[in-house]
Amino acid sequence: MPDVFADLVGQDEAVVELRRAAAAAAAVLRAGAAALVTAGPTGGDESAADEAGTAVDPSAGMTHAWIFTGPPGSGRSVAARAFAAALQCVHGTGCGECPGCHTTMGATNADVRMVVPEGLSIGVGEMRALVLRAASTPSGGRWQVVVIEDADRLTEAAGNALLKAIEEPPPRTVFLLCAPSTHPDDISVTIRSRCRVVPLRQPPAAAVAEVLVRRDGIAPDVAQWAASAAQGHVGRARRLARDPEARKRREAVLAVPRRLTGVGAAFDAASALIEAAEAEAEASVTEADTTERAALETALGAGGTGRGAAGALRGAAGQLKELEKRQKSRATRAQRDALDRALVDLAGFYRDALTMALRAPVAPVHTDTAALAGAGAQKWDADGALRRLEAVLACRAAIEANVKPRIAVEAMMLALWKG
């Protein structure tokens, strides 16, 4: 069975660093156990504890707070989860076979808490509750590990709550944060200064294709195409290779340049792109929303009989309203994520046109639209292709800055039409 780092694609340097840190963490636990045995139940010799501690290599790189950075698809959350499993591994290596590895990778380990924001931000209430739970003693005798995906979504108050925990961490608690970068817009300077950074890079398409073939059983030619089209994003490559609907959505996005024949066509293309993102987002959250609401109503007495059950359900209006608020936030996030995937595909098209206009010796991102990109390169030249690429990137930045998606996309379409 492969070890826990097997799915971290194209990140050899990071894997070496994390393996070294996991071994150091295991040495810390062994040193602590040896010190307790030497001390006995009534206290003991400090020199013996020091002697046990000499087995720990201070340069091995274990610390209580980490930040995993890298572009989308680089495997930030994969690296954090794998490192959490290695910390819980009974061998300290992330063997992939022991109970600690199995439960962590399966998201059932009681000492590993995964924070995956469903909405636009992570609030202070959620973070305070998490920090309080993380201060408890590990039930498995190893480490309490808190993994925060998309830590760049922490509100200022939530970041301050986390900062206090990182400044004065419990002795057996490790915080693993995932963010696009260490820029102050993504993570606060004070949190960054107290964490060790593990930079990840965009994995090469060949490495992504190899994983799709080995792990998912995808045909090599399909895997190579999907890896290239997804621009190194493992999750998107898997969706493109396995989901016909994802391929249809991508084809519709890449047809946009042909549709921009005038002002009206630009607005029509913007509406189509927004509506497609909304439909994709709705499809992705509808089942979860229905399940959550049914579970909450059942817990609050729905379906019961008698005045007690009816009264309990009437008094639950506030909880149902709070659930609807969370679900609306999740739907907004899902819509923006779907729209961003479309914009990444569109940016890849104009990147292909730019490289062709410059006659750069690089392979196209979208091999199936290379002819169309080549025609665009001849029509627009390098400056025109670059302006269009910059318009797509500016749209992504505007949406990230909370500009209404429809306004940002309409402005982008007009810029693409005008050139």
C-alpha positions as CSV (number, residue, x, y, z in Angstrom):
1,M,0.0,0.0,0.0
2,P,1.4,3.5,-0.9
3,D,2.3,5.8,1.9
4,V,0.3,8.9,2.8
5,F,2.4,11.2,0.6
6,A,1.8,9.2,-2.6
7,D,-0.9,11.5,-3.9
8,L,1.1,14.7,-3.4
9,V,2.0,15.2,-7.1
10,G,5.2,16.7,-8.2
11,Q,6.3,18.1,-4.8
12,D,9.4,16.1,-4.0
13,E,11.2,18.8,-2.0
14,A,8.1,19.4,0.2
15,V,7.7,15.7,0.8
16,V,11.3,15.4,2.0
17,E,10.8,18.3,4.4
18,L,7.5,16.9,5.8
19,R,9.0,13.4,6.2
20,R,11.9,14.9,8.2
21,A,9.5,16.9,10.4
22,A,7.3,13.8,11.0
23,A,10.3,11.8,12.1
24,A,11.3,14.6,14.4
25,A,7.8,14.7,15.9
26,A,8.0,11.0,16.6
27,A,11.3,11.5,18.3
28,V,9.8,14.2,20.5
29,L,7.1,11.7,21.6
30,R,9.7,9.0,22.3
31,A,11.8,11.4,24.3
32,G,8.8,12.5,26.3
33,A,7.9,8.8,27.0
34,A,11.4,8.0,28.0
35,A,11.5,11.0,30.4
36,L,8.3,9.9,32.1
37,V,9.6,6.3,32.5
38,T,12.8,7.7,34.1
39,A,11.0,10.1,36.3
40,G,8.5,7.6,37.7
41,P,5.3,8.5,39.4
42,T,6.9,11.0,41.9
43,G,9.3,12.9,39.7
44,G,12.8,12.2,38.6
45,D,16.2,13.3,37.3
46,E,16.1,16.2,34.9
47,S,19.4,15.1,33.4
48,A,17.8,11.9,32.3
49,A,15.1,13.8,30.5
50,D,17.8,15.9,28.8
51,E,19.7,12.8,27.8
52,A,16.5,11.3,26.3
53,G,16.0,14.6,24.4
54,T,19.3,14.4,22.7
55,A,17.8,12.0,20.3
56,V,15.7,14.8,18.8
57,D,17.4,16.7,16.0
58,P,16.6,20.4,16.3
59,S,17.3,20.9,12.7
60,A,14.8,18.3,11.6
61,G,12.2,21.0,11.3
62,M,9.3,20.1,13.5
63,T,7.3,23.0,14.8
64,H,3.7,23.7,16.0
65,A,2.4,25.8,13.1
66,W,2.7,25.4,9.4
67,I,1.5,27.2,6.3
68,F,1.1,25.3,3.0
69,T,1.1,27.7,0.0
70,G,0.8,27.3,-3.7
71,P,-1.4,27.9,-6.7
72,P,-4.8,26.2,-7.0
73,G,-4.4,22.5,-7.7
74,S,-0.9,22.3,-6.3
75,G,-2.1,20.1,-3.4
76,R,-2.1,22.4,-0.4
77,S,-4.9,20.5,1.4
78,V,-3.5,17.1,0.2
79,A,-0.1,18.0,1.7
80,A,-1.6,19.1,5.0
81,R,-3.7,16.0,5.4
82,A,-0.8,13.7,4.5
83,F,1.4,15.5,7.1
84,A,-1.4,15.1,9.7
85,A,-1.5,11.4,8.9
86,A,2.3,11.2,9.3
87,L,2.1,12.9,12.7
88,Q,-0.5,10.3,13.8
89,C,1.5,7.4,12.3
90,V,2.7,4.9,14.9
91,H,5.9,4.6,13.0
92,G,6.3,8.4,12.5
93,T,6.7,7.9,8.7
94,G,3.2,8.1,7.2
95,C,3.3,4.4,6.3
96,G,-0.2,4.4,5.0
97,E,-1.0,1.1,6.8
98,C,-1.3,1.8,10.5
99,P,-4.6,2.9,12.2
100,G,-3.3,6.4,12.6
101,C,-2.7,6.8,8.9
102,H,-5.9,5.1,7.9
103,T,-8.2,7.1,10.2
104,T,-6.6,10.4,9.3
105,M,-6.8,9.9,5.5
106,G,-10.3,8.6,6.0
107,A,-11.3,11.7,8.0
108,T,-12.3,9.7,11.1
109,N,-9.3,10.4,13.4
110,A,-10.6,12.0,16.6
111,D,-7.4,14.0,17.0
112,V,-7.4,15.5,13.5
113,R,-9.9,18.3,12.8
114,M,-10.4,19.5,9.3
115,V,-11.8,23.0,8.8
116,V,-13.2,23.3,5.2
117,P,-15.0,26.6,4.7
118,E,-18.3,26.2,2.9
119,G,-19.1,29.9,2.7
120,L,-17.2,33.0,1.8
121,S,-15.4,33.2,5.1
122,I,-14.4,31.5,8.4
123,G,-16.0,33.3,11.3
124,V,-14.7,34.1,14.8
125,G,-17.2,31.9,16.5
126,E,-16.2,28.8,14.6
127,M,-12.5,29.5,15.2
128,R,-12.9,30.1,18.9
129,A,-14.7,26.8,19.3
130,L,-12.0,25.0,17.2
131,V,-9.2,26.5,19.3
132,L,-10.9,25.4,22.5
133,R,-11.3,21.9,21.3
134,A,-7.7,21.8,20.0
135,A,-6.4,22.5,23.5
136,S,-7.6,19.1,24.8
137,T,-5.2,16.2,25.3
138,P,-4.9,13.9,22.3
139,S,-7.0,10.8,22.8
140,G,-4.6,8.7,20.8
141,G,-1.6,9.8,22.7
142,R,0.2,11.6,19.8
143,W,-0.9,15.0,18.5
144,Q,-3.9,17.2,18.2
145,V,-3.8,18.4,14.6
146,V,-5.9,21.3,13.2
147,V,-6.0,21.6,9.4
148,I,-7.5,24.8,8.1
149,E,-8.2,24.7,4.4
150,D,-8.4,28.1,2.7
151,A,-7.0,30.0,5.6
152,D,-7.1,33.1,3.5
153,R,-10.9,33.2,4.2
154,L,-10.4,33.8,7.9
155,T,-12.1,37.0,9.0
156,E,-9.9,39.5,10.9
157,A,-11.5,38.5,14.2
158,A,-11.1,34.8,13.4
159,G,-7.5,35.4,12.5
160,N,-6.9,37.1,15.9
161,A,-8.5,34.1,17.7
162,L,-6.2,31.7,15.8
163,L,-3.1,33.9,16.5
164,K,-3.6,33.7,20.2
165,A,-3.6,29.9,20.0
166,I,-0.5,29.9,17.8
167,E,1.3,32.3,20.1
168,E,0.7,30.1,23.1
169,P,0.1,26.6,21.7
170,P,-0.8,23.6,23.8
171,P,2.2,21.2,24.0
172,R,0.7,18.5,21.7
173,T,-1.2,20.7,19.2
174,V,-0.1,21.4,15.6
175,F,-1.8,23.9,13.3
176,L,-1.7,23.3,9.6
177,L,-2.9,26.3,7.4
178,C,-3.5,26.3,3.7
179,A,-3.4,29.5,1.7
180,P,-2.5,30.6,-1.8
181,S,0.5,32.7,-0.6
182,T,2.0,34.4,2.4
183,H,0.9,37.8,1.0
184,P,-0.9,39.9,3.7
185,D,-4.0,39.7,1.6
186,D,-4.0,35.9,2.1
187,I,-2.6,35.5,5.6
188,S,-1.8,38.1,8.3
189,V,1.8,39.0,8.8
190,T,1.7,38.1,12.5
191,I,0.4,34.6,11.8
192,R,2.9,34.2,9.0
193,S,5.8,35.1,11.3
194,R,4.9,32.3,13.7
195,C,4.6,29.5,11.1
196,R,6.9,27.5,9.0
197,V,6.1,27.9,5.3
198,V,6.0,24.9,2.9
199,P,5.8,26.3,-0.7
200,L,4.2,24.0,-3.3
201,R,4.5,24.5,-7.0
202,Q,2.1,23.7,-9.9
203,P,2.8,20.1,-10.7
204,P,3.9,19.3,-14.3
205,A,1.2,17.8,-16.6
206,A,3.1,14.6,-17.0
207,A,3.1,14.0,-13.2
208,V,-0.7,14.7,-13.0
209,A,-1.3,12.3,-16.0
210,E,0.7,9.6,-14.3
211,V,-1.5,9.8,-11.1
212,L,-4.7,9.7,-13.1
213,V,-3.5,6.6,-14.9
214,R,-2.2,4.9,-11.7
215,R,-4.8,5.8,-9.2
216,D,-8.0,6.3,-11.3
217,G,-7.4,3.9,-14.1
218,I,-7.9,6.5,-16.8
219,A,-6.6,5.8,-20.3
220,P,-3.1,7.4,-20.8
221,D,-4.1,9.6,-23.8
222,V,-7.2,10.9,-21.9
223,A,-5.1,11.5,-18.8
224,Q,-2.5,13.4,-20.7
225,W,-5.2,15.6,-22.4
226,A,-7.0,16.3,-19.1
227,A,-3.8,17.1,-17.2
228,S,-2.8,19.6,-19.9
229,A,-6.2,21.2,-20.1
230,A,-6.5,21.5,-16.3
231,Q,-3.1,23.3,-16.3
232,G,-1.7,21.1,-13.5
233,H,-4.7,21.1,-11.3
234,V,-5.2,17.5,-10.2
235,G,-8.8,17.8,-9.1
236,R,-9.9,19.6,-12.3
237,A,-8.0,17.1,-14.4
238,R,-9.8,14.2,-12.8
239,R,-13.2,15.9,-13.4
240,L,-12.4,16.5,-17.0
241,A,-11.3,12.9,-17.5
242,R,-14.3,11.3,-15.8
243,D,-17.2,13.7,-16.1
244,P,-18.8,14.3,-19.6
245,E,-20.8,17.3,-18.2
246,A,-17.5,19.0,-17.1
247,R,-16.2,18.5,-20.6
248,K,-19.3,20.1,-22.1
249,R,-19.0,23.1,-19.8
250,R,-15.4,23.6,-20.8
251,E,-16.3,23.4,-24.5
252,A,-19.0,26.1,-24.0
253,V,-16.4,28.3,-22.3
254,L,-13.8,27.9,-25.1
255,A,-16.5,28.8,-27.7
256,V,-16.8,32.3,-26.2
257,P,-14.1,33.9,-28.4
258,R,-16.1,32.9,-31.5
259,R,-19.3,34.4,-30.1
260,L,-17.9,37.9,-29.5
261,T,-19.2,39.5,-32.7
262,G,-20.6,42.7,-31.2
263,V,-21.9,44.5,-28.1
264,G,-25.1,42.4,-27.9
265,A,-23.2,39.2,-28.4
266,A,-20.8,40.2,-25.6
267,F,-23.6,40.7,-23.1
268,D,-25.2,37.4,-24.3
269,A,-22.0,35.6,-23.7
270,A,-21.7,37.1,-20.2
271,S,-25.2,36.0,-19.3
272,A,-24.5,32.5,-20.6
273,L,-21.3,32.2,-18.6
274,I,-23.0,33.4,-15.4
275,E,-26.0,31.2,-15.8
276,A,-23.8,28.2,-16.5
277,A,-21.9,28.9,-13.3
278,E,-25.1,29.2,-11.3
279,A,-26.5,25.9,-12.7
280,E,-23.2,24.1,-11.9
281,A,-23.2,25.5,-8.4
282,E,-26.8,24.6,-7.8
283,A,-26.2,21.1,-8.9
284,S,-23.3,20.7,-6.6
285,V,-25.0,22.0,-3.4
286,T,-28.7,20.9,-3.8
287,E,-28.3,17.4,-2.5
288,A,-26.2,18.6,0.5
289,D,-28.7,21.4,1.3
290,T,-31.7,19.0,1.2
291,T,-29.9,16.4,3.4
292,E,-28.8,19.0,6.0
293,R,-32.3,20.5,6.2
294,A,-34.0,17.1,6.6
295,A,-31.5,16.1,9.3
296,L,-32.0,19.3,11.3
297,E,-35.8,19.1,11.0
298,T,-35.7,15.5,12.3
299,A,-33.4,16.5,15.2
300,L,-35.9,19.3,16.1
301,G,-38.9,17.0,16.1
302,A,-40.3,17.1,12.6
303,G,-42.6,14.1,12.0
304,G,-43.3,13.8,15.6
305,T,-46.8,13.9,17.2
306,G,-48.2,15.8,20.1
307,R,-48.0,19.4,21.3
308,G,-44.4,18.9,22.5
309,A,-43.1,18.0,19.1
310,A,-45.1,20.8,17.3
311,G,-43.9,23.4,19.8
312,A,-40.3,22.3,19.5
313,L,-40.5,22.7,15.7
314,R,-42.1,26.2,16.0
315,G,-39.3,27.2,18.3
316,A,-36.7,26.1,15.8
317,A,-37.3,28.8,13.3
318,G,-34.1,30.6,14.3
319,Q,-32.0,27.4,13.7
320,L,-33.6,26.8,10.3
321,K,-32.9,30.4,9.4
322,E,-29.3,30.1,10.4
323,L,-29.0,26.9,8.3
324,E,-30.5,28.7,5.3
325,K,-28.0,31.5,5.8
326,R,-25.1,29.1,5.8
327,Q,-26.4,27.3,2.7
328,K,-26.8,30.6,0.8
329,S,-23.2,31.5,1.6
330,R,-22.1,28.0,0.4
331,A,-24.1,28.4,-2.8
332,T,-22.4,31.8,-3.4
333,R,-19.0,30.3,-2.9
334,A,-19.8,27.4,-5.2
335,Q,-21.0,29.7,-7.9
336,R,-17.8,31.8,-7.7
337,D,-15.7,28.7,-7.7
338,A,-17.5,27.4,-10.8
339,L,-17.1,30.8,-12.5
340,D,-13.4,30.9,-11.6
341,R,-12.9,27.5,-13.2
342,A,-14.4,28.8,-16.4
343,L,-12.2,31.9,-16.4
344,V,-9.1,29.8,-15.9
345,D,-10.1,27.8,-19.1
346,L,-10.7,31.1,-20.9
347,A,-7.3,32.5,-19.8
348,G,-5.7,29.3,-21.0
349,F,-7.1,29.9,-24.5
350,Y,-5.8,33.5,-24.7
351,R,-2.4,32.3,-23.3
352,D,-2.3,29.8,-26.2
353,A,-3.0,32.6,-28.7
354,L,-0.2,34.8,-27.1
355,T,2.4,32.0,-27.2
356,M,1.5,31.3,-30.8
357,A,1.7,35.0,-31.7
358,L,5.2,35.1,-30.1
359,R,6.1,31.8,-31.7
360,A,7.2,30.5,-28.3
361,P,8.3,26.9,-28.2
362,V,5.7,25.7,-25.6
363,A,2.9,23.3,-25.9
364,P,-0.7,24.7,-25.9
365,V,-2.9,24.3,-22.9
366,H,-6.0,23.5,-25.0
367,T,-4.8,21.2,-27.7
368,D,-8.4,20.8,-29.0
369,T,-8.7,24.5,-29.7
370,A,-5.2,25.1,-30.9
371,A,-6.4,25.9,-34.4
372,L,-8.8,28.5,-33.2
373,A,-6.1,30.0,-30.9
374,G,-3.8,30.1,-33.9
375,A,-6.3,32.0,-36.0
376,G,-6.8,34.5,-33.1
377,A,-3.0,34.9,-32.9
378,Q,-2.9,35.9,-36.6
379,K,-5.8,38.3,-36.2
380,W,-4.9,40.0,-32.9
381,D,-1.1,39.7,-32.9
382,A,0.8,39.5,-29.6
383,D,-0.4,42.8,-28.1
384,G,-4.0,42.0,-28.7
385,A,-3.7,38.5,-27.3
386,L,-2.0,39.9,-24.2
387,R,-4.7,42.5,-23.6
388,R,-7.4,39.9,-23.8
389,L,-5.5,37.6,-21.4
390,E,-5.1,40.5,-19.0
391,A,-8.9,41.2,-19.2
392,V,-9.6,37.7,-18.1
393,L,-7.2,37.9,-15.2
394,A,-8.6,41.3,-14.2
395,C,-12.0,39.8,-14.1
396,R,-10.8,37.1,-11.7
397,A,-9.2,39.7,-9.5
398,A,-12.4,41.8,-9.5
399,I,-14.6,38.9,-8.4
400,E,-12.1,38.0,-5.7
401,A,-12.4,41.6,-4.5
402,N,-16.2,41.1,-4.2
403,V,-17.2,42.9,-7.4
404,K,-20.6,41.5,-8.5
405,P,-19.8,38.6,-10.8
406,R,-22.2,39.7,-13.5
407,I,-20.7,43.2,-13.7
408,A,-17.1,41.9,-13.8
409,V,-17.9,39.3,-16.5
410,E,-19.8,41.8,-18.6
411,A,-16.9,44.3,-18.4
412,M,-14.5,41.4,-19.4
413,M,-16.6,40.4,-22.4
414,L,-16.7,43.9,-23.7
415,A,-12.9,44.2,-23.3
416,L,-12.4,40.8,-25.1
417,W,-14.6,42.1,-28.0
418,K,-12.9,45.4,-28.3
419,G,-9.4,44.0,-27.8
